[in-house]
Amino acid sequence: MEAKALIPEYELCCSVCCDIFKEPVVLKCSHSFCRECVQRYWEEKRSRECPICRTKASMKDPPVNRALRSIVESYLKQKTESEADKSEAVEKTGVCCSLHGEKILLFCEEDQEPLCVVCLTSKKHRNHQVCLVEEAVLDLKEELKPALNLIEEKLKIFSKVEQECKKTAEHIRNQAQHTERQIKAEFEKLHQFLREEEEARLAALKEEEKKKSRIMNEEIENITGHISTLTEKITAIEQAMGTEDTSFLKNYKDIKMRAQCTLQDPELLSGALIDVAKHLGNLKFRVWEKMLGVVQYSEYLEKMEKCFCKVLCPVTHLC
């Protein structure tokens, strides 16, 4: 008989990760969490407080909740034994036809459905080509292998491109840092006007870095999502292929449909890197031209100011 748990599973779950406790620790407010969860929560918040009631924690390394850990271990052991008993019972009894209650021994190749001996004589499958379940499983698994291999190749391609994108993102950051150092070195030679110019050019660089980094991060996120989808698809197909023969045959249509993959191969984005030449090319000359314009404008204003003062003070010419 299956043993009943003394405590419901939801009461054995950490409120941070919503999963069964792993190495539970207790805070002084009596709330318990996984050690890893509460440490990560403190790192993100930069303060040690209870995730539930916000009470300040007195210790950096809270003690283990031994009673709760013992209860969790007992529950998991009980759950594992129960699932093993269920699996063994299903394996012994076998899968029977839902219509006739007979054990499924055959497979209809035309309808691609598992059959019992009574189904074989029905009008639906009359004169259809059938074979033994064992033979059908071998043939259909072989049929699925090319599709599975294709998905695995897709996963390799996406993983490779993901690594390249990450390298490009790192290179963008390195480019930005290197360019920033060069711009600062140039502007150190100039006075206050040049410092203001430096700030303007650094802002432009930061904006380009932010824009291109955002585009690259979005591409990485998109590729990572595809990789996750492909990985889940592979895992699901492999799990289905590893199930009991009859169950595999029953779900074969869905498995085959899930094995279809229409994703296009990813490509690296063009023009992803920072345009260093735009920020550094002829920097001194362009800044000098701009400074020359400002100097000429300032001299013109000074002359106009003197003329204006002479008009206002024609006698004294104090200005």
C-alpha positions as CSV (number, residue, x, y, z in Angstrom):
1,M,0.0,0.0,0.0
2,E,1.1,3.5,-0.7
3,A,2.1,5.4,2.4
4,K,0.5,8.8,3.0
5,A,2.7,11.8,3.8
6,L,2.2,13.3,7.2
7,I,2.7,16.9,5.8
8,P,1.5,18.2,2.4
9,E,4.2,18.8,-0.1
10,Y,3.4,22.6,-0.4
11,E,4.3,23.0,3.3
12,L,7.8,21.6,2.5
13,C,8.5,24.1,-0.2
14,C,10.8,27.1,0.1
15,S,8.9,30.4,-0.4
16,V,11.8,31.8,-2.4
17,C,12.3,29.1,-5.0
18,C,8.9,27.4,-4.6
19,D,10.6,24.0,-4.6
20,I,11.2,21.4,-1.8
21,F,13.7,22.6,0.7
22,K,17.4,21.9,0.0
23,E,19.6,22.3,3.2
24,P,16.9,24.4,5.0
25,V,18.1,27.1,7.5
26,V,16.1,28.9,10.0
27,L,16.3,32.7,10.7
28,K,15.6,34.3,14.1
29,C,12.1,35.1,13.0
30,S,11.4,31.3,12.7
31,H,11.0,31.4,8.9
32,S,12.9,28.7,7.0
33,F,14.5,28.9,3.5
34,C,17.0,27.0,1.4
35,R,20.5,28.1,2.4
36,E,21.3,29.0,-1.2
37,C,18.0,30.8,-1.8
38,V,18.4,33.1,1.3
39,Q,22.1,33.8,0.5
40,R,21.3,34.8,-3.0
41,Y,18.4,36.9,-1.8
42,W,20.7,38.8,0.6
43,E,23.2,39.3,-2.2
44,E,20.6,40.9,-4.4
45,K,19.1,43.0,-1.7
46,R,22.5,43.9,-0.2
47,S,21.0,43.5,3.3
48,R,20.3,40.5,5.5
49,E,16.6,40.4,6.1
50,C,13.9,37.8,6.1
51,P,12.3,37.5,2.5
52,I,8.9,37.2,4.1
53,C,8.6,39.5,7.2
54,R,11.7,41.7,6.5
55,T,13.1,41.1,10.0
56,K,16.8,41.8,10.1
57,A,18.9,38.5,10.4
58,S,21.3,38.5,13.3
59,M,23.8,36.0,11.7
60,K,25.5,35.9,8.3
61,D,25.4,32.1,8.3
62,P,22.0,31.0,9.8
63,P,21.8,27.5,11.4
64,V,20.4,24.4,9.7
65,N,16.8,23.6,10.6
66,R,17.5,20.0,11.5
67,A,13.9,19.0,12.2
68,L,12.7,20.4,8.9
69,R,15.6,18.7,7.1
70,S,14.7,15.4,8.6
71,I,11.1,15.7,7.6
72,V,12.1,16.6,4.0
73,E,14.4,13.7,3.7
74,S,11.8,11.3,5.0
75,Y,9.2,12.7,2.6
76,L,11.5,12.5,-0.4
77,K,12.4,8.9,0.5
78,Q,8.8,8.0,0.8
79,K,7.9,9.7,-2.5
80,T,10.7,7.9,-4.3
81,E,9.6,4.5,-3.0
82,S,6.0,5.2,-3.9
83,E,6.9,6.1,-7.5
84,A,9.1,3.1,-7.8
85,D,6.2,0.8,-6.7
86,K,3.8,2.4,-9.2
87,S,6.3,2.0,-12.0
88,E,6.8,-1.7,-11.1
89,A,3.1,-2.3,-11.0
90,V,2.5,-0.8,-14.4
91,E,5.4,-2.8,-15.8
92,K,4.0,-6.1,-14.5
93,T,0.5,-5.6,-15.6
94,G,1.2,-4.2,-19.0
95,V,-0.9,-1.8,-21.0
96,C,-4.3,-3.0,-22.2
97,C,-6.7,-1.9,-25.0
98,S,-9.0,0.8,-23.7
99,L,-11.9,-0.6,-25.9
100,H,-11.6,-4.3,-25.3
101,G,-9.5,-4.7,-22.2
102,E,-7.1,-7.1,-24.0
103,K,-3.3,-6.8,-23.9
104,I,-1.9,-4.8,-26.8
105,L,0.3,-7.0,-28.9
106,L,0.0,-5.6,-32.5
107,F,0.5,-2.4,-34.4
108,C,-1.4,-1.2,-37.4
109,E,1.1,0.2,-39.9
110,E,-1.6,1.9,-42.0
111,D,-3.3,3.8,-39.1
112,Q,-0.1,3.8,-36.9
113,E,-2.0,2.7,-33.9
114,P,-1.4,-0.1,-31.3
115,L,-4.0,-2.9,-31.4
116,C,-5.2,-5.9,-29.4
117,V,-6.3,-9.1,-31.1
118,V,-9.9,-8.0,-30.9
119,C,-9.1,-4.7,-32.6
120,L,-7.5,-6.6,-35.5
121,T,-10.9,-8.2,-36.4
122,S,-12.8,-4.9,-36.3
123,K,-13.9,-3.1,-39.5
124,K,-11.6,-0.2,-38.8
125,H,-8.5,-2.2,-39.2
126,R,-9.7,-5.0,-41.5
127,N,-7.2,-5.9,-44.3
128,H,-4.7,-3.5,-42.8
129,Q,-1.0,-4.4,-42.6
130,V,-0.1,-5.2,-39.0
131,C,3.0,-6.3,-37.2
132,L,4.1,-7.2,-33.7
133,V,4.6,-4.3,-31.2
134,E,8.3,-5.2,-30.8
135,E,9.0,-5.0,-34.5
136,A,7.0,-1.7,-34.9
137,V,9.0,-0.1,-32.0
138,L,12.3,-0.9,-33.6
139,D,11.2,0.4,-37.0
140,L,9.6,3.6,-35.7
141,K,12.6,4.4,-33.5
142,E,14.9,4.1,-36.5
143,E,12.5,6.4,-38.4
144,L,12.8,9.1,-35.6
145,K,16.6,9.0,-35.4
146,P,17.2,11.3,-38.5
147,A,14.8,13.9,-37.1
148,L,16.5,13.7,-33.7
149,N,19.9,14.0,-35.3
150,L,18.8,17.0,-37.2
151,I,17.6,18.7,-34.0
152,E,20.9,17.9,-32.3
153,E,22.8,19.4,-35.2
154,K,20.6,22.5,-34.9
155,L,21.5,22.7,-31.2
156,K,25.2,22.5,-32.0
157,I,24.8,25.4,-34.5
158,F,22.9,27.6,-32.2
159,S,25.3,26.9,-29.3
160,K,28.3,27.8,-31.6
161,V,26.6,31.0,-32.7
162,E,25.7,31.9,-29.1
163,Q,29.4,31.6,-28.1
164,E,30.3,33.8,-31.0
165,C,27.7,36.4,-30.0
166,K,29.0,36.4,-26.4
167,K,32.6,36.9,-27.7
168,T,31.3,39.8,-29.9
169,A,29.5,41.3,-26.9
170,E,32.7,41.1,-24.9
171,H,34.7,42.6,-27.7
172,I,32.2,45.5,-27.9
173,R,32.8,46.2,-24.2
174,N,36.5,46.0,-24.7
175,Q,36.3,48.3,-27.7
176,A,34.3,50.8,-25.7
177,Q,36.8,50.8,-22.8
178,H,39.8,51.1,-25.1
179,T,38.2,53.9,-27.1
180,E,37.3,55.7,-23.9
181,R,40.9,55.6,-22.7
182,Q,42.1,57.1,-26.0
183,I,39.5,59.8,-26.0
184,K,40.4,60.8,-22.4
185,A,44.1,60.8,-23.3
186,E,43.5,63.3,-26.2
187,F,41.3,65.6,-24.1
188,E,43.8,65.8,-21.2
189,K,45.9,68.0,-23.4
190,L,43.2,70.6,-23.8
191,H,41.5,73.2,-21.5
192,Q,38.0,73.5,-20.2
193,F,36.4,73.8,-23.6
194,L,38.1,70.6,-24.7
195,R,36.8,68.9,-21.5
196,E,33.3,69.8,-22.5
197,E,34.0,68.4,-25.9
198,E,35.3,65.2,-24.3
199,E,32.1,64.7,-22.3
200,A,30.0,65.1,-25.5
201,R,32.1,62.5,-27.4
202,L,32.0,60.1,-24.5
203,A,28.3,60.4,-24.4
204,A,28.1,59.5,-28.1
205,L,30.3,56.5,-27.6
206,K,28.2,55.3,-24.6
207,E,25.1,55.7,-26.6
208,E,26.5,53.6,-29.5
209,E,27.8,51.0,-27.0
210,K,24.4,50.9,-25.3
211,K,22.5,50.6,-28.6
212,K,24.8,47.9,-30.1
213,S,25.1,46.0,-26.8
214,R,21.3,46.0,-26.5
215,I,20.9,44.7,-30.1
216,M,23.5,42.0,-29.4
217,N,22.0,41.0,-26.0
218,E,18.6,40.7,-27.7
219,E,20.2,38.4,-30.3
220,I,21.8,36.3,-27.6
221,E,18.5,36.1,-25.7
222,N,16.7,35.1,-28.9
223,I,19.3,32.4,-29.7
224,T,19.4,31.2,-26.0
225,G,15.6,30.8,-26.2
226,H,15.9,28.7,-29.4
227,I,18.6,26.6,-27.7
228,S,16.3,26.1,-24.7
229,T,13.4,25.1,-27.0
230,L,15.6,22.6,-29.0
231,T,17.0,21.2,-25.7
232,E,13.6,20.6,-24.3
233,K,12.4,19.1,-27.6
234,I,15.4,16.7,-27.6
235,T,14.8,15.7,-24.0
236,A,11.1,15.2,-24.5
237,I,11.7,13.0,-27.6
238,E,14.4,11.0,-25.9
239,Q,12.2,10.4,-22.8
240,A,9.3,9.3,-25.1
241,M,11.6,7.0,-27.0
242,G,12.7,5.5,-23.6
243,T,9.2,4.7,-22.5
244,E,7.5,1.3,-22.5
245,D,6.9,0.1,-26.1
246,T,3.1,0.3,-26.1
247,S,3.1,3.7,-24.6
248,F,5.6,4.8,-27.2
249,L,3.4,3.5,-30.0
250,K,0.3,5.2,-28.5
251,N,2.1,8.6,-28.4
252,Y,4.1,8.1,-31.6
253,K,2.0,10.6,-33.7
254,D,2.6,13.3,-31.2
255,I,6.2,12.4,-30.8
256,K,6.7,12.5,-34.6
257,M,5.0,15.9,-34.8
258,R,7.2,17.2,-32.0
259,A,10.3,16.0,-33.8
260,Q,9.7,18.4,-36.7
261,C,12.1,21.3,-36.7
262,T,11.6,24.4,-38.9
263,L,14.0,26.8,-37.3
264,Q,16.3,28.6,-39.6
265,D,20.0,28.5,-38.9
266,P,21.1,31.7,-37.0
267,E,23.5,34.3,-38.5
268,L,25.8,36.7,-37.0
269,L,24.6,40.3,-37.1
270,S,26.5,42.6,-39.5
271,G,27.8,46.0,-38.4
272,A,27.6,44.9,-34.7
273,L,30.9,46.4,-33.6
274,I,31.4,49.9,-32.5
275,D,32.5,52.3,-35.3
276,V,35.8,53.3,-33.8
277,A,36.9,55.4,-36.8
278,K,33.8,57.6,-36.2
279,H,35.0,58.4,-32.7
280,L,38.8,58.6,-33.2
281,G,39.3,59.4,-36.9
282,N,41.0,62.9,-37.2
283,L,39.9,63.6,-33.7
284,K,42.3,66.4,-33.0
285,F,41.7,68.1,-36.4
286,R,37.9,68.0,-36.1
287,V,38.1,69.3,-32.5
288,W,40.6,72.0,-33.6
289,E,38.2,73.1,-36.3
290,K,35.4,73.3,-33.9
291,M,37.5,75.2,-31.3
292,L,38.7,77.6,-34.1
293,G,35.0,78.4,-34.8
294,V,34.4,79.0,-31.1
295,V,37.5,81.3,-30.8
296,Q,36.5,83.3,-33.9
297,Y,33.0,83.7,-32.5
298,S,34.3,84.8,-29.1
299,E,36.6,87.4,-30.7
300,Y,33.7,88.8,-32.8
301,L,31.5,89.1,-29.7
302,E,34.4,90.9,-27.8
303,K,34.7,93.5,-30.7
304,M,30.9,94.0,-30.8
305,E,30.9,94.5,-27.0
306,K,33.5,97.2,-27.2
307,C,31.6,99.0,-30.0
308,F,28.5,98.8,-27.9
309,C,30.2,100.3,-24.9
310,K,31.6,103.2,-27.0
311,V,28.1,104.0,-28.1
312,L,26.8,104.0,-24.6
313,C,29.8,106.0,-23.2
314,P,30.8,108.4,-26.0
315,V,32.4,110.9,-23.7
316,T,34.3,108.9,-21.1
317,H,35.1,105.8,-23.2
318,L,35.5,104.0,-19.9
319,C,34.7,100.7,-21.4
